[in-house]
Amino acid sequence: NQCSSSFTASSRQQRGETSREHWFIRSSSLGTIAHPPCAQELAGITEDMAKDPEQAMEEVYDEAAPLSGGSKLLKHHQAQLAESPLAAVLNTPFHAMAWLRTLRQEFGSELLLMLFSSQHLLKGMASTYVGAPSSFLYKGYGVKGPQMQIFGGVTQLPWAMKPMIGLFSDAFPIYGFNKAPYIVAASVMGVLACGFMGFVPGHYFGVEVLVMCFFLVQLQMSTCDLLTEAKYAEKMQSKPKYGPDLMTYVWFGMNATSLLATVTVGPLMEHYGYKAPLLLALPALASILLPTTQNCLEETPQDKEAVAERRAQLFEQKEACGLCVLMFVGTVFLTVMAIMFEDIKLNAACAISVAVIMLIAFSLVLKPVIAKVNAFFLIQTSLGVSIGGASFYFYTDSPEEYPEGPHFSMEFFTSALGVVGGVCSLIGIYTYQQYMREWTYRRMLLVTNLVLSVLSICDVMMFTRMNVRLGLPDHAFVLGASVAQTVVAQWMWMPGVVILSQLCPKGMEATMYALLAGCHNLGNTIAANTGALLLEALQINPSGDKGESHQFDNLWIASCISTVMPLMTLLALPYLIPPHKQTDKILSDDDRDATEGSLWRKWFG
């Protein structure tokens, strides 16, 4: 401590303490606490600082390795972390600060602030605060389980509109700006919609208005997500060395803020009502307006000639533009049908029709290897029929509504299960990175699908109440099953993300990724609509009424069907998924055309 104090006094005698010196003071002080043998080294550095501060700082700061902390002394500490757990705990905040400082130097404070708002606050925190109370709000309107699924699918459709949002913002800038005006417009609508839901009592508007408000909030999130993704993708291309670190900043922050919101959302609803999270979401939703209006996206206005040139380049990709428009028309069609008509069969028929049209269009227009992978994931996602609307009532019905049920409280259903799911997702990502990243796509998809199907037996046991007959408490049983299912589901999700990114030809990465991911998101809505049809066919229509135990008699059958149907796609694995490892390139560096060799090109040239 005496050594670090003398170092501090000596450095403060210099003219204007630099940020680098300030960082080193704190890390070296911590190092003296954690590793007393470093005192002599610190004393030597202190003497050098007194003689020539700039030279001394260059000696202790390694510019070639900023992400390792940049300090020779810090590297000495890192080498001893395995021997000193206390040092690992104490040094972690300072390593993180050095890492963040490096990101700021490489990418700028403006981008980090923009990503903090759009990814951490908006996509992480606000998404949780808005999504958690949605089912309880629908229940307040007496919405039945199948119809709840259709409404939920509609509110997620803006994520399938991302290709059209991207195309429109690129082709039609406002006052020369491609991103900021669209972010501001979507954010104003999202904030107003969330404020309306939070402040206006539910009996003043119908459930259709509630659905539209949720739709507008999701439209804000998808728009901001897409346009900020485009910006940090551009930055990562210019500095690929630090790309993984920027992605870590985005995803770690997003998971951390989502976890924080998950911990608090249950108690909030339990004590202050369903609308309390919506009010807390408002500042997070509005936060993106400040960095956007301050031009943290670092946009420069384009003149008419640049706009015309960019527009011509976009419209040269006729097939990709056509797919964007087709997907937009399909999502708008499903949105209108779900809001205007509450007929379950009609909505399911519309969803299946849109799925078939998208499958045919993408298969005709895209390069065969891309078309096959897209077909696999669209079919598998669509066949994973959802039963979430009915299971929500199963878990949360009161003793008066479902005497034999588990009777989970809002706090347990949203916060406890949500936190377990969030932590297990991180465990899934870590174990995937450590043990499975070298597997082939086929092996990964085969193993995870089979394991997840076996684990789904736990759901069947729960819905038949077999766990109670075996003496297994509902809360403990669900938590245990959730741990295993979430980890395996994360394993199954990761190769899908990797392979989609590998199928984007150079020069059109953003457009192709938005199209493929949008098609996958559309599959989730189709699964919700077809699942609603399955629930109605099995006479599973809970709505929170008293004495509705009979509504859950066939829920276990629906669970079995939703588990078995996605397995049918495994028969097509050898034909639709390439035999590559997840670390291999699928497209060559010369592949710049996503439609080369497609059936459309063969037939029409």
RAMONOR-V729929 format. One record per pair of residues at least 12 apart in sequence whose ideal C-beta (glycine too) atoms are under 8 Angstrom apart, sorted by the first residue. I is the first residue (numbers start at 1). J is the second residue. D is the distance in Angstrom with one decimal. If there is no record, write none. Layout:
BEGIN
{{I	J	D} {I	J	D}}
END
This chain:
BEGIN
{{1	29	7.8} {1	32	6.2} {1	33	7.4} {3	32	5.8} {3	39	4.6} {3	42	4.5} {3	43	5.6} {3	46	7.1} {4	25	7.5} {4	28	6.0} {4	29	4.0} {4	32	4.7} {4	42	6.6} {6	43	7.7} {6	46	5.6} {7	25	6.6} {7	28	6.3} {7	29	7.8} {7	42	6.0} {7	45	7.0} {7	46	4.5} {7	49	7.1} {8	25	5.5} {8	29	7.4} {10	46	5.3} {10	49	5.4} {10	50	5.3} {11	25	6.1} {11	49	5.9} {11	53	7.3} {13	50	7.9} {14	49	7.6} {14	53	5.1} {18	57	7.8} {19	101	7.5} {20	57	6.1} {20	61	6.3} {21	53	7.5} {21	57	6.5} {23	94	7.7} {23	97	6.8} {23	98	6.4} {23	101	6.8} {24	57	7.3} {24	60	6.5} {24	61	7.2} {24	71	6.4} {26	94	6.1} {27	69	7.5} {27	71	6.4} {27	73	7.5} {27	74	5.7} {27	91	7.5} {27	94	4.6} {27	98	7.4} {28	42	5.8} {28	45	7.5} {28	73	6.0} {30	90	5.6} {30	91	6.2} {30	94	6.0} {31	73	6.1} {31	74	7.3} {31	76	8.0} {31	77	5.2} {31	91	7.7} {33	90	6.8} {34	77	6.7} {34	84	6.2} {34	86	6.4} {34	87	3.7} {34	90	5.4} {34	91	6.6} {35	76	7.8} {35	77	6.2} {35	80	6.2} {35	84	7.2} {35	87	6.5} {38	73	6.7} {38	76	6.9} {38	77	7.6} {41	73	6.4} {41	76	7.6} {42	73	7.6} {45	59	8.0} {45	60	6.1} {45	73	7.4} {59	72	7.4} {60	72	5.5} {60	73	6.0} {62	75	7.8} {66	98	7.6} {66	102	4.1} {66	105	7.3} {67	99	6.1} {67	102	5.6} {67	242	7.5} {67	245	6.1} {69	94	7.9} {69	95	5.8} {69	98	4.9} {69	99	7.9} {70	98	6.1} {70	102	7.5} {71	98	7.8} {74	91	7.8} {74	94	7.9} {74	95	7.6} {74	98	7.6} {77	91	6.0} {78	91	7.7} {99	245	7.1} {100	112	7.8} {100	249	7.8} {102	242	7.5} {102	245	7.5} {103	242	7.0} {103	245	6.2} {103	246	6.6} {103	249	6.0} {106	239	5.7} {106	242	4.9} {107	232	7.8} {107	235	5.5} {107	239	7.2} {107	242	7.2} {107	246	6.3} {108	298	7.6} {110	291	7.2} {110	294	7.9} {110	295	7.8} {110	296	3.9} {110	297	7.7} {110	298	6.1} {111	231	6.9} {111	232	6.5} {111	235	6.1} {111	296	6.9} {111	298	7.6} {112	249	7.2} {113	291	5.0} {113	296	5.5} {114	228	5.9} {114	231	7.1} {114	288	7.8} {114	291	4.8} {114	292	7.5} {114	296	4.4} {114	297	6.2} {115	228	6.3} {115	232	6.3} {115	249	6.9} {115	250	5.7} {115	253	7.7} {116	253	6.7} {117	287	4.7} {117	288	4.5} {117	290	7.5} {117	291	5.4} {118	224	4.7} {118	225	6.6} {118	228	4.2} {118	288	5.5} {119	225	7.5} {119	228	6.9} {119	250	5.0} {119	253	6.4} {119	254	5.1} {120	253	4.0} {120	254	5.8} {120	256	7.5} {120	257	4.7} {121	257	6.4} {121	284	4.3} {121	287	5.0} {121	288	7.5} {122	220	7.7} {122	221	5.9} {122	224	5.8} {122	225	7.7} {122	284	6.1} {122	285	6.5} {122	287	7.2} {122	288	5.8} {123	221	6.1} {123	224	7.8} {123	225	5.8} {123	254	5.7} {124	253	6.8} {124	254	4.0} {124	255	6.9} {124	256	7.3} {124	257	3.6} {124	258	4.2} {124	261	7.2} {125	257	4.2} {125	258	6.6} {125	260	6.8} {125	261	4.6} {125	281	7.5} {125	284	4.8} {126	221	7.3} {126	261	7.9} {126	281	4.5} {126	284	3.8} {126	285	5.1} {127	221	6.2} {127	258	7.0} {128	258	5.1} {128	261	3.8} {128	262	5.6} {128	265	6.2} {128	277	8.0} {128	418	7.6} {129	261	5.4} {129	265	6.1} {129	277	4.1} {129	278	6.8} {129	280	5.4} {129	281	3.8} {129	284	7.1} {130	194	6.6} {130	214	7.2} {130	217	5.5} {130	277	7.2} {130	278	6.5} {130	281	5.1} {132	262	7.6} {132	265	4.5} {132	266	7.8} {132	269	7.2} {132	277	5.9} {132	414	4.8} {132	418	7.4} {133	265	7.6} {133	269	5.9} {133	274	4.5} {133	275	7.0} {133	277	5.2} {133	278	6.6} {134	152	7.0} {134	155	7.4} {134	214	6.2} {135	148	6.5} {135	152	7.7} {135	389	7.9} {135	392	4.9} {136	269	6.8} {136	274	4.7} {136	396	7.9} {136	410	6.9} {137	197	7.7} {137	202	7.2} {137	210	6.3} {137	274	5.5} {137	275	7.9} {138	151	6.3} {138	207	6.9} {138	210	7.5} {139	392	7.8} {139	393	7.5} {139	396	7.9} {139	543	7.7} {139	544	5.0} {140	202	5.9} {140	274	7.0} {141	202	7.2} {141	206	7.8} {141	207	4.3} {141	210	7.3} {142	543	5.3} {142	544	6.8} {142	545	8.0} {143	207	6.1} {143	543	6.8} {144	389	7.5} {144	541	4.7} {144	542	6.8} {144	543	4.5} {145	389	3.6} {145	390	3.8} {145	392	7.0} {145	393	5.6} {145	532	8.0} {145	535	5.9} {145	540	6.5} {145	541	6.2} {145	542	5.0} {145	543	7.1} {145	551	8.0} {146	344	5.4} {146	389	5.9} {146	390	7.3} {146	531	7.8} {146	532	3.7} {146	533	7.5} {146	535	4.4} {146	536	5.0} {146	540	7.5} {146	541	6.4} {147	342	6.0} {147	344	7.0} {147	389	7.4} {147	532	6.9} {148	388	8.0} {148	389	3.8} {148	392	7.1} {149	386	5.6} {149	387	7.9} {149	388	6.1} {149	389	4.0} {149	528	4.5} {149	529	7.3} {149	531	5.7} {149	532	4.5} {149	535	7.5} {150	338	5.2} {150	342	7.9} {150	344	7.1} {150	347	5.3} {150	528	6.4} {150	529	5.7} {150	532	5.2} {151	207	7.4} {151	211	5.0} {151	214	8.0} {151	338	6.8} {152	388	7.2} {152	389	7.2} {152	528	6.0} {153	334	7.7} {153	338	7.3} {153	351	7.9} {153	386	7.9} {153	524	7.0} {153	525	3.8} {153	526	7.8} {153	527	7.9} {153	528	3.3} {153	529	5.8} {154	211	6.1} {154	215	6.5} {154	334	6.8} {154	335	5.3} {154	338	4.3} {154	339	6.9} {154	525	7.1} {155	211	6.3} {155	214	4.0} {155	215	5.2} {155	218	5.5} {156	218	6.3} {156	521	6.7} {156	524	6.3} {156	525	6.0} {157	215	7.3} {157	218	7.8} {157	331	4.5} {157	334	6.3} {157	335	5.5} {157	521	7.9} {157	522	7.6} {157	525	5.8} {158	215	6.6} {158	218	4.5} {158	219	4.1} {158	221	7.5} {158	222	4.3} {158	223	7.6} {158	331	7.8} {159	218	6.9} {159	222	4.8} {159	517	8.0} {159	518	7.0} {159	521	4.3} {160	327	6.2} {160	330	7.9} {160	331	4.8} {160	518	4.6} {160	519	7.5} {160	521	4.4} {160	522	4.2} {160	525	7.0} {161	219	7.5} {161	222	6.6} {161	327	7.4} {161	328	5.8} {161	331	5.3} {161	518	7.1} {162	222	5.6} {162	225	7.8} {162	226	4.8} {162	514	4.7} {162	517	7.0} {162	518	5.1} {162	521	7.9} {163	323	7.1} {163	324	4.2} {163	327	5.6} {163	328	7.4} {163	511	6.9} {163	514	4.3} {163	515	4.8} {163	518	4.9} {164	324	4.9} {164	325	6.8} {164	327	6.7} {164	328	3.7} {165	182	7.2} {165	222	7.0} {165	223	5.5} {165	226	5.7} {165	227	7.8} {166	226	5.6} {166	227	7.7} {166	230	7.1} {166	324	7.7} {166	510	6.2} {166	511	6.6} {166	514	5.1} {167	314	6.8} {167	321	6.3} {167	324	4.6} {167	511	7.1} {168	182	7.8} {169	182	4.9} {169	227	6.5} {170	310	6.6} {170	314	5.8} {171	310	7.4} {171	311	5.0} {171	314	5.3} {171	315	7.5} {172	311	7.9} {173	302	6.0} {173	307	5.9} {175	301	6.4} {176	300	8.0} {176	301	3.1} {176	302	4.5} {176	303	7.0} {176	307	7.2} {177	299	5.1} {177	301	6.0} {177	302	7.9} {178	227	7.9} {178	299	6.8} {178	302	7.7} {179	227	4.4} {179	228	8.0} {179	230	7.3} {179	231	7.0} {179	297	5.4} {179	299	6.1} {180	292	5.2} {180	293	7.5} {180	295	6.9} {180	297	5.9} {180	299	5.9} {182	223	6.0} {182	227	6.4} {183	223	6.4} {183	224	5.4} {183	227	5.7} {183	228	7.9} {183	288	6.5} {183	292	5.0} {184	289	6.5} {184	292	5.8} {184	293	6.9} {186	219	5.7} {186	220	4.5} {186	223	3.9} {186	224	6.7} {187	220	5.3} {187	224	6.8} {187	285	6.9} {187	286	7.1} {187	288	5.6} {187	289	5.6} {187	292	7.4} {188	289	7.9} {189	216	4.8} {189	219	6.8} {189	220	6.4} {190	216	5.6} {190	217	4.7} {190	219	6.7} {190	220	2.8} {190	221	7.2} {190	285	5.5} {191	220	7.6} {191	282	6.5} {191	285	5.0} {191	286	5.0} {191	289	8.0} {192	216	7.8} {193	212	7.5} {193	213	4.0} {193	214	7.7} {193	216	3.9} {193	217	5.4} {194	213	7.1} {194	217	5.4} {194	278	5.7} {194	281	5.7} {194	282	5.8} {194	285	5.7} {195	282	5.9} {196	213	5.8} {197	210	6.7} {197	213	4.9} {197	214	7.7} {197	275	6.9} {197	278	5.3} {198	275	5.1} {198	278	3.8} {198	279	4.5} {198	281	7.8} {198	282	6.7} {199	279	7.6} {208	339	5.3} {211	338	7.6} {211	339	6.0} {212	339	7.0} {215	335	6.9} {217	285	7.1} {220	285	6.7} {224	288	5.7} {226	514	6.6} {227	297	7.8} {228	297	7.6} {229	510	7.8} {230	510	5.4} {231	297	5.6} {232	246	6.1} {232	250	7.1} {233	509	7.1} {233	510	6.6} {255	422	6.5} {255	425	7.4} {255	426	6.4} {258	422	6.4} {259	419	6.5} {259	422	4.7} {259	423	7.6} {261	277	7.9} {262	414	7.2} {262	415	5.9} {262	418	3.8} {262	419	5.4} {262	422	5.9} {263	415	5.8} {263	419	5.9} {264	280	8.0} {264	415	7.4} {265	277	5.1} {265	414	5.4} {265	415	6.1} {265	418	7.5} {266	409	7.8} {266	410	5.7} {266	411	3.7} {266	412	7.1} {266	413	7.3} {266	414	4.2} {266	415	3.0} {266	416	7.0} {266	418	7.6} {267	411	5.7} {267	415	6.7} {268	280	7.0} {269	410	4.8} {269	411	7.6} {269	414	6.7} {270	409	6.6} {270	410	5.0} {270	411	4.7} {317	508	6.5} {317	511	7.1} {319	365	4.5} {319	366	7.8} {319	594	7.7} {319	595	4.7} {319	598	7.6} {319	600	6.7} {320	508	6.7} {320	511	5.4} {320	512	7.2} {320	515	6.8} {320	594	6.5} {320	595	7.5} {322	361	7.9} {322	365	7.2} {323	361	6.4} {323	362	6.6} {323	365	6.2} {323	515	5.6} {324	511	7.5} {324	514	8.0} {324	515	6.8} {326	357	7.4} {326	358	7.2} {326	361	5.7} {327	358	6.8} {327	515	7.2} {327	518	5.7} {327	519	7.0} {327	522	6.9} {330	354	4.4} {330	357	6.8} {330	358	6.4} {330	522	7.0} {331	522	6.8} {331	525	7.9} {333	350	6.9} {333	354	6.8} {334	347	7.7} {334	350	6.1} {334	351	6.3} {334	354	6.1} {334	525	6.4} {334	529	7.8} {337	350	5.0} {338	529	7.9} {344	532	5.2} {344	533	5.7} {344	536	4.8} {345	533	6.3} {345	536	7.6} {347	529	5.2} {347	532	7.1} {348	529	4.9} {348	530	5.4} {348	532	6.5} {348	533	3.8} {350	529	7.5} {351	525	6.7} {351	526	4.5} {351	529	3.7} {351	530	6.3} {352	526	7.0} {352	529	7.9} {352	530	6.7} {354	522	7.3} {354	526	7.0} {355	378	7.0} {355	382	5.3} {355	522	7.5} {355	523	7.2} {355	526	4.8} {358	378	6.8} {358	519	6.1} {358	522	6.5} {359	375	6.0} {359	378	5.9} {359	379	7.2} {362	374	5.1} {362	375	7.1} {362	378	7.5} {362	515	7.9} {362	519	6.4} {363	375	5.8} {363	599	7.3} {364	598	6.7} {364	599	5.0} {364	600	4.9} {365	595	5.8} {365	598	5.6} {365	600	5.0} {366	594	5.9} {366	595	6.2} {366	598	5.8} {367	591	7.8} {367	593	7.5} {367	594	5.7} {367	595	6.3} {367	596	5.6} {367	597	5.5} {367	598	5.8} {368	597	5.9} {368	598	7.0} {369	503	7.2} {369	578	6.3} {369	586	6.5} {369	587	7.5} {370	503	4.8} {370	512	7.7} {370	516	7.6} {370	594	6.1} {371	598	7.0} {372	575	7.2} {372	576	4.3} {372	577	7.4} {373	499	6.0} {373	500	7.7} {373	503	6.0} {373	576	6.5} {373	577	6.4} {373	578	7.4} {374	503	8.0} {374	516	5.7} {374	519	5.9} {375	576	5.9} {376	569	6.2} {376	572	6.4} {376	573	7.6} {376	576	4.0} {376	577	5.9} {377	496	6.1} {377	500	7.9} {377	519	7.7} {377	520	5.5} {377	523	7.1} {378	519	5.5} {378	520	6.9} {378	522	7.6} {378	523	5.0} {379	523	8.0} {379	569	5.4} {379	572	7.8} {380	523	7.8} {380	566	5.1} {380	569	4.3} {381	520	5.9} {381	523	3.1} {381	524	6.0} {381	526	7.6} {381	527	6.1} {382	523	4.6} {382	526	4.4} {382	527	5.5} {382	530	7.1} {383	527	7.3} {383	565	4.3} {383	566	5.0} {383	568	6.5} {383	569	6.6} {384	527	5.1} {384	562	6.4} {384	565	6.9} {384	566	4.6} {385	527	5.3} {385	530	5.0} {385	531	3.8} {385	534	5.5} {385	558	7.9} {385	561	6.8} {385	562	4.7} {385	565	6.3} {386	524	7.9} {386	527	5.0} {386	528	4.7} {386	531	3.8} {386	532	7.9} {386	562	7.1} {387	531	5.5} {387	534	7.3} {387	535	6.3} {387	540	7.8} {387	555	7.1} {387	558	4.8} {387	559	6.3} {387	562	5.6} {388	528	7.7} {388	531	7.6} {389	531	7.8} {389	532	6.9} {389	535	6.9} {390	535	5.3} {390	540	4.9} {390	541	8.0} {390	542	5.8} {390	551	7.7} {390	552	7.3} {390	555	5.8} {390	558	7.0} {391	463	7.9} {391	555	7.2} {393	542	3.7} {393	543	7.2} {393	544	6.2} {393	548	7.7} {393	551	7.6} {393	552	8.0} {394	406	7.6} {394	463	6.8} {394	542	7.1} {394	552	5.5} {394	555	6.3} {395	408	4.7} {395	413	5.9} {395	478	7.9} {396	408	5.7} {396	410	7.3} {396	413	5.7} {397	542	7.1} {397	544	6.6} {397	548	7.1} {400	546	5.0} {400	547	7.6} {401	544	5.8} {401	545	6.6} {401	546	5.6} {401	547	7.2} {401	548	5.8} {402	542	7.8} {402	548	6.2} {402	549	5.4} {402	552	6.9} {403	547	8.0} {403	549	6.3} {404	465	6.2} {404	549	5.8} {405	549	7.8} {405	552	7.6} {406	462	7.7} {406	474	3.7} {406	475	7.4} {406	478	7.3} {408	474	7.5} {408	475	7.5} {408	478	7.9} {412	475	6.7} {416	479	7.3} {417	478	7.0} {417	479	7.3} {417	482	6.0} {420	479	5.9} {420	482	5.3} {420	483	6.3} {420	486	7.3} {421	482	6.2} {421	486	5.0} {424	482	7.1} {424	483	5.3} {424	486	3.8} {424	487	5.1} {424	490	7.3} {425	486	5.9} {425	487	7.9} {425	490	5.1} {427	487	5.7} {427	490	7.9} {428	486	6.6} {428	487	4.3} {428	488	7.4} {428	489	7.3} {428	490	2.7} {428	491	5.7} {428	494	7.7} {429	490	6.0} {429	494	7.0} {431	487	7.0} {431	491	7.5} {432	490	6.8} {432	491	5.3} {432	494	4.9} {436	491	6.5} {436	494	7.9} {437	582	5.8} {437	583	6.5} {438	581	6.0} {438	582	7.0} {438	583	6.1} {439	495	7.9} {439	581	7.0} {439	582	6.4} {440	579	6.1} {440	580	6.5} {440	581	5.3} {440	582	7.2} {441	495	5.4} {441	499	5.7} {441	577	5.1} {441	578	6.6} {441	579	7.9} {441	580	6.3} {441	581	7.8} {441	582	6.2} {442	573	5.3} {442	574	7.1} {442	577	5.3} {442	579	6.3} {444	491	7.2} {444	492	7.7} {444	495	4.6} {444	582	6.9} {445	492	7.0} {445	495	6.4} {445	570	7.5} {445	573	6.3} {445	577	6.5} {446	570	6.1} {446	573	6.2} {448	488	5.8} {448	489	8.0} {448	491	4.8} {448	492	3.8} {449	492	6.6} {449	566	6.6} {449	567	6.2} {449	570	5.9} {450	567	7.6} {450	570	7.8} {451	488	5.1} {452	485	6.7} {452	488	4.9} {452	489	6.3} {452	492	6.3} {453	563	5.3} {453	564	7.3} {453	566	8.0} {453	567	5.9} {455	481	6.9} {455	484	5.3} {455	485	5.1} {455	488	6.3} {456	485	7.5} {456	559	6.9} {456	563	4.2} {458	477	7.3} {458	480	7.9} {458	481	3.7} {458	484	7.9} {458	485	7.3} {459	481	7.3} {459	556	8.0} {459	559	4.8} {459	563	7.7} {460	556	5.0} {460	559	5.5} {460	560	6.2} {461	477	7.7} {462	474	7.4} {462	477	6.7} {462	478	6.8} {462	481	7.5} {463	552	6.9} {463	555	4.5} {463	556	4.0} {463	559	5.7} {464	556	4.9} {495	582	5.8} {496	520	7.4} {498	582	5.2} {499	577	7.8} {499	582	7.5} {499	586	7.2} {500	513	6.4} {500	516	4.8} {500	517	6.3} {500	520	7.6} {501	513	6.5} {502	585	6.7} {502	586	4.6} {502	587	6.8} {503	516	6.6} {503	586	6.3} {503	587	6.7} {504	516	7.7} {504	594	7.8} {505	587	6.1} {505	591	4.9} {505	592	5.0} {505	593	6.2} {505	594	5.1} {506	589	7.0} {506	591	7.2} {506	592	5.2} {507	592	5.1} {508	592	7.5} {508	594	6.2} {512	594	5.5} {531	558	7.7} {531	562	6.7} {534	558	5.6} {534	561	6.3} {534	562	7.6} {535	558	6.0} {538	554	4.2} {538	555	7.9} {538	557	5.9} {538	558	5.5} {539	551	7.7} {539	554	6.5} {540	552	6.9} {540	554	5.7} {540	555	5.6} {540	558	6.2}}
END
